[in-house]
Amino acid sequence: QLQACGGGLVQAWGSLRLSCAASGRTFSTYGMGWLRQAPGKEREFVVASTWSGGSIYYADSVKGRFTISRDNAKNTMYLQMNSLKPEDTAVYYCAAAGGRGSLTATTTYGYWGQGTQVTVSS
């Protein structure tokens, strides 16, 4: 089970830090990522990390502003979001890869958290 938290309402150019805690299963050997879904839009990839953190992938829209990190000892993943924009408004989901495939593809993820709302006001 994955539990995401840390969302909220923030003004443009502000920051938020999301956390994703895993329980019931260790995800230390899984690729993991953050994905988001804005109202009326499809769920999209944001950022992902291989299990070791050796490879990290960012969507172009968040490069230089968002940073993913993970603490495998704590079975926890984080997303630091800086310089937030109104277009970052979405429900953010943490997810773990369920099998082989690109970590930038939403279909790769087999385990999903419940999502946390991020709202950025202009």
TORVEX-70320 format. One record per residue: x, y, z of N, C-alpha, C in turn. Coordinates in pm, 1 decimal, always signed. Layout:
N
> n_east;n_north;n_up;ca_east;ca_north;ca_up;c_east;c_north;c_up
> X;Y;Z;X;Y;Z;X;Y;Z
...
// end
This chain:
122
> n_east;n_north;n_up;ca_east;ca_north;ca_up;c_east;c_north;c_up
> +84.3;-119.2;+0.0;+0.0;+0.0;+0.0;+88.0;+124.4;+0.0
> +46.7;+222.7;-79.7;+119.0;+348.0;-86.4;+29.6;+460.5;-36.7
> +84.0;+547.8;+43.7;+7.5;+658.4;+101.7;+79.1;+788.5;+72.2
> +16.9;+873.4;-8.8;+74.8;+1002.2;-42.7;+13.9;+1111.4;+44.1
> +96.2;+1208.1;+80.7;+45.6;+1320.7;+158.6;+133.4;+1442.5;+132.2
> +89.8;+1556.0;+181.5;+169.0;+1677.6;+167.8;+111.9;+1779.0;+71.7
> +4.9;+1744.6;+3.9;-55.7;+1838.9;-88.1;-122.0;+1953.7;-14.7
> -167.0;+2050.8;-91.1;-234.2;+2164.8;-31.3;-248.4;+2277.0;-130.7
> -283.8;+2392.9;-77.4;-301.4;+2513.4;-158.5;-179.1;+2601.9;-140.0
> -121.0;+2644.5;-249.2;-1.5;+2728.2;-242.7;-10.5;+2833.3;-352.7
> +51.9;+2946.1;-329.9;+54.6;+3049.8;-432.7;+161.6;+3017.3;-537.0
> +143.3;+3074.1;-653.8;+242.1;+3057.3;-759.7;+380.5;+3096.6;-709.1
> +480.7;+3019.8;-753.6;+620.3;+3036.2;-713.4;+650.2;+2982.8;-574.2
> +548.1;+2926.5;-509.4;+569.7;+2865.8;-380.1;+623.0;+2724.1;-392.6
> +635.0;+2657.8;-277.0;+691.0;+2523.1;-272.3;+603.6;+2430.6;-188.9
> +609.6;+2304.2;-221.8;+545.7;+2198.7;-143.9;+634.8;+2075.8;-148.2
> +623.5;+1995.0;-46.0;+696.3;+1868.1;-42.7;+596.0;+1756.2;-20.0
> +588.1;+1666.6;-113.7;+500.9;+1551.1;-102.0;+580.3;+1432.4;-49.1
> +511.9;+1349.1;+26.3;+572.4;+1226.7;+77.0;+487.2;+1108.1;+34.6
> +550.7;+996.0;+18.5;+481.0;+872.1;-15.7;+538.9;+761.8;+71.1
> +458.1;+712.3;+160.8;+502.2;+606.7;+250.9;+442.2;+474.8;+207.7
> +524.5;+372.0;+207.5;+479.4;+239.3;+168.0;+462.2;+151.8;+291.1
> +363.0;+68.1;+285.4;+341.3;-25.7;+394.5;+291.7;-157.4;+338.1
> +315.3;-263.0;+412.4;+266.6;-392.0;+370.0;+353.5;-462.1;+268.0
> +441.7;-388.1;+208.5;+530.7;-443.4;+105.7;+649.4;-349.1;+98.0
> +766.2;-402.9;+77.4;+880.6;-315.2;+58.9;+898.0;-283.9;-89.5
> +914.4;-156.0;-118.5;+930.4;-112.9;-256.3;+1074.3;-71.5;-285.5
> +1165.4;-112.8;-201.3;+1303.3;-68.1;-218.0;+1367.0;-118.5;-346.0
> +1311.5;-224.2;-404.0;+1368.7;-276.5;-528.2;+1283.4;-241.8;-649.9
> +1186.9;-153.4;-630.9;+1097.1;-114.2;-739.2;+1133.8;+23.8;-792.5
> +1117.8;+41.1;-920.6;+1116.6;+176.0;-973.4;+991.0;+244.7;-922.8
> +1003.1;+371.5;-888.3;+887.8;+443.2;-835.4;+879.4;+580.6;-898.0
> +759.0;+633.7;-897.2;+742.7;+763.7;-960.5;+626.3;+841.9;-905.2
> +618.8;+964.0;-950.3;+506.6;+1053.2;-922.7;+436.9;+1083.1;-1055.7
> +308.6;+1074.5;-1052.9;+227.1;+1106.7;-1169.5;+116.2;+1199.4;-1122.9
> +53.9;+1269.3;-1216.8;-50.0;+1363.5;-1176.1;-163.5;+1364.2;-1277.1
> -277.2;+1408.6;-1230.0;-394.4;+1418.9;-1317.1;-467.8;+1547.7;-1285.5
> -472.8;+1634.0;-1385.3;-545.5;+1759.2;-1372.1;-690.0;+1737.7;-1416.6
> -780.6;+1822.3;-1370.8;-921.7;+1806.8;-1408.6;-939.5;+1806.7;-1559.7
> -1010.5;+1707.0;-1608.8;-1038.2;+1699.2;-1750.7;-924.1;+1650.3;-1835.9
> -815.5;+1610.7;-1772.5;-698.5;+1564.8;-1848.0;-661.8;+1422.7;-1808.7
> -582.0;+1360.1;-1893.7;-535.5;+1226.6;-1862.1;-423.2;+1232.1;-1759.1
> -407.6;+1121.9;-1690.1;-298.0;+1112.4;-1594.8;-165.7;+1118.1;-1670.7
> -70.3;+1191.6;-1615.7;+56.6;+1207.0;-1685.0;+174.8;+1184.0;-1592.0
> +282.0;+1143.4;-1654.2;+406.5;+1121.0;-1582.4;+467.3;+1253.2;-1539.1
> +525.9;+1254.5;-1418.3;+593.1;+1374.1;-1367.2;+742.5;+1347.6;-1347.5
> +772.5;+1247.0;-1265.5;+912.2;+1216.1;-1235.9;+919.8;+1074.5;-1181.6
> +1032.6;+1007.9;-1205.9;+1048.0;+871.2;-1157.9;+1193.8;+842.5;-1127.6
> +1211.0;+743.0;-1043.6;+1345.5;+701.6;-1002.8;+1354.8;+550.4;-1008.2
> +1467.5;+498.9;-1055.7;+1493.2;+356.4;-1043.1;+1511.2;+322.0;-895.9
> +1512.0;+193.9;-864.7;+1513.6;+155.3;-724.0;+1635.3;+209.2;-650.3
> +1746.3;+220.5;-718.8;+1869.4;+266.4;-655.3;+1882.0;+418.0;-655.7
> +1796.3;+482.2;-735.0;+1812.3;+626.2;-752.3;+1919.5;+660.3;-853.2
> +1975.6;+558.2;-916.6;+2082.3;+581.6;-1012.0;+2035.6;+648.8;-1139.5
> +1910.1;+628.6;-1174.3;+1852.9;+693.9;-1292.1;+1725.0;+763.8;-1251.5
> +1714.2;+888.0;-1289.7;+1596.1;+968.5;-1258.6;+1546.9;+1031.1;-1388.5
> +1416.5;+1032.5;-1403.3;+1354.3;+1083.2;-1524.5;+1254.0;+1192.1;-1487.0
> +1259.1;+1302.8;-1558.7;+1169.6;+1414.6;-1532.4;+1091.6;+1448.4;-1659.3
> +965.4;+1483.0;-1640.4;+890.9;+1542.5;-1750.1;+950.1;+1679.9;-1779.4
> +951.1;+1718.7;-1904.9;+1009.7;+1847.7;-1941.2;+945.6;+1963.2;-1865.0
> +819.1;+1950.1;-1836.4;+745.7;+2059.6;-1772.7;+789.0;+2086.3;-1629.1
> +858.8;+1991.3;-1567.6;+896.7;+2009.5;-1426.6;+1048.0;+2010.6;-1405.1
> +1123.7;+1991.0;-1510.4;+1269.5;+1990.3;-1496.8;+1319.0;+2120.6;-1437.5
> +1409.7;+2108.7;-1342.0;+1466.2;+2226.5;-1278.1;+1381.5;+2281.8;-1165.2
> +1259.6;+2228.6;-1150.4;+1171.1;+2277.7;-1043.4;+1136.4;+2168.1;-942.6
> +1123.0;+2046.2;-989.4;+1085.1;+1934.5;-903.4;+1204.8;+1843.1;-881.2
> +1209.4;+1783.9;-762.0;+1316.6;+1690.4;-730.2;+1258.3;+1569.0;-658.3
> +1290.0;+1452.8;-709.6;+1246.0;+1328.7;-646.2;+1359.0;+1273.9;-560.2
> +1322.3;+1213.2;-450.4;+1421.1;+1144.3;-368.0;+1351.2;+1027.7;-299.4
> +1427.7;+934.9;-253.7;+1369.8;+820.7;-183.9;+1463.6;+773.9;-75.3
> +1403.0;+723.1;+29.1;+1476.4;+665.8;+140.8;+1429.3;+521.6;+150.9
> +1502.4;+432.4;+91.0;+1459.7;+292.7;+87.1;+1457.3;+229.2;+225.7
> +1541.9;+276.2;+314.2;+1541.4;+222.5;+450.7;+1409.5;+253.4;+519.9
> +1349.2;+365.7;+483.9;+1221.8;+405.9;+543.8;+1103.6;+371.6;+453.9
> +1133.8;+313.7;+336.7;+1026.2;+278.0;+243.2;+942.8;+401.5;+207.5
> +1011.6;+511.3;+186.9;+945.5;+639.5;+164.4;+1008.1;+712.0;+45.9
> +922.9;+782.9;-28.6;+965.9;+861.0;-142.8;+913.8;+1003.5;-125.1
> +987.3;+1098.6;-180.4;+950.7;+1238.7;-165.4;+948.9;+1309.3;-301.5
> +874.2;+1416.1;-306.1;+875.6;+1503.6;-422.7;+881.7;+1647.1;-373.0
> +995.1;+1710.5;-394.9;+1010.1;+1851.3;-361.5;+971.6;+1932.9;-484.0
> +873.1;+2018.7;-467.5;+823.2;+2099.0;-578.9;+847.8;+2246.3;-548.6
> +927.7;+2308.1;-629.5;+958.6;+2450.3;-615.0;+908.0;+2528.2;-736.4
> +899.6;+2658.2;-719.2;+855.1;+2745.9;-828.5;+727.0;+2694.5;-892.3
> +632.5;+2661.9;-809.6;+507.4;+2603.4;-858.6;+430.4;+2701.7;-945.7
> +363.9;+2646.4;-1045.5;+284.3;+2723.9;-1140.0;+138.9;+2677.5;-1132.9
> +46.5;+2763.6;-1171.9;-94.6;+2720.9;-1172.3;-117.3;+2593.5;-1254.3
> -41.3;+2575.0;-1359.2;-58.8;+2454.7;-1441.1;-8.2;+2327.5;-1373.9
> +53.4;+2341.0;-1258.1;+91.4;+2223.2;-1179.6;-24.7;+2172.0;-1094.7
> -134.6;+2243.6;-1094.1;-252.2;+2201.9;-1017.7;-302.9;+2067.6;-1067.0
> -312.0;+1972.4;-975.8;-352.9;+1836.7;-1012.1;-358.6;+1751.5;-885.8
> -412.8;+1633.6;-902.1;-398.8;+1531.3;-798.7;-270.1;+1456.1;-829.9
> -183.9;+1448.1;-731.5;-54.6;+1382.7;-747.9;-58.9;+1243.8;-685.5
> -13.6;+1147.6;-763.3;-12.4;+1008.8;-720.2;+130.5;+958.3;-713.0
> +159.9;+881.4;-609.7;+284.6;+807.7;-609.6;+252.8;+665.5;-654.8
> +347.7;+604.6;-720.0;+323.8;+473.0;-776.3;+453.3;+394.9;-783.9
> +438.4;+264.2;-783.6;+552.6;+174.7;-797.3;+534.0;+89.7;-922.4
> +643.8;+68.0;-990.0;+637.6;-8.2;-1114.8;+598.1;-152.5;-1087.1
> +500.6;-200.6;-1164.4;+453.2;-336.4;-1145.5;+522.9;-437.6;-1232.5
> +604.1;-390.7;-1324.1;+673.2;-482.4;-1412.9;+773.4;-406.7;-1496.0
> +817.3;-467.0;-1599.3;+914.8;-401.1;-1685.4;+845.4;-300.7;-1774.7
> +916.8;-201.1;-1810.3;+863.2;-97.2;-1896.1;+924.4;+35.7;-1858.6
> +902.2;+132.3;-1942.2;+958.4;+263.2;-1916.0;+892.3;+327.4;-1794.7
> +973.4;+383.6;-1708.8;+919.1;+451.3;-1590.8;+849.6;+581.7;-1628.0
> +861.9;+623.9;-1751.4;+792.3;+744.6;-1795.8;+653.0;+714.4;-1849.8
> +618.3;+586.8;-1855.1;+486.5;+547.1;-1905.1;+393.6;+514.4;-1789.4
> +275.6;+572.0;-1789.6;+182.1;+548.3;-1679.1;+142.4;+401.4;-1669.7
> +144.3;+331.9;-1781.1;+102.5;+191.5;-1783.1;+202.4;+97.9;-1715.8
> +321.5;+146.1;-1688.0;+423.1;+64.3;-1622.3;+392.2;+42.4;-1474.6
> +314.1;+130.6;-1417.4;+293.2;+129.0;-1273.0;+176.8;+38.3;-1233.2
> +207.3;-52.8;-1140.8;+105.2;-147.2;-1097.6;+53.2;-122.2;-957.8
> +120.5;-36.1;-883.0;+82.1;-6.0;-745.0;+65.4;+144.0;-731.7
> -49.5;+185.3;-683.4;-82.0;+327.9;-678.2;-124.9;+369.9;-539.6
> -83.7;+490.8;-501.2;-137.0;+552.5;-381.4;-268.6;+620.1;-414.1
> -330.7;+679.2;-312.8;-464.4;+734.6;-329.9;-464.0;+875.1;-388.5
> -351.5;+941.2;-393.7;-343.1;+1075.0;-450.5;-356.7;+1183.8;-346.2
> -290.0;+1294.5;-372.5;-299.7;+1412.0;-285.8;-314.7;+1534.6;-374.5
> -406.7;+1622.1;-337.5;-439.9;+1737.2;-420.5;-337.9;+1848.9;-402.1
> -288.8;+1899.4;-513.3;-202.6;+2017.5;-513.5;-273.8;+2125.5;-594.2
> -295.3;+2238.5;-532.6;-361.0;+2350.2;-599.3;-269.8;+2472.1;-592.0
> -238.8;+2528.7;-708.1;-150.4;+2644.3;-714.8;-232.2;+2762.6;-765.4
> -239.6;+2864.0;-683.8;-317.1;+2982.5;-721.8;-226.3;+3086.5;-786.4
> -284.3;+3160.3;-878.6;-205.0;+3262.0;-949.9;-204.6;+3394.8;-877.5
// end
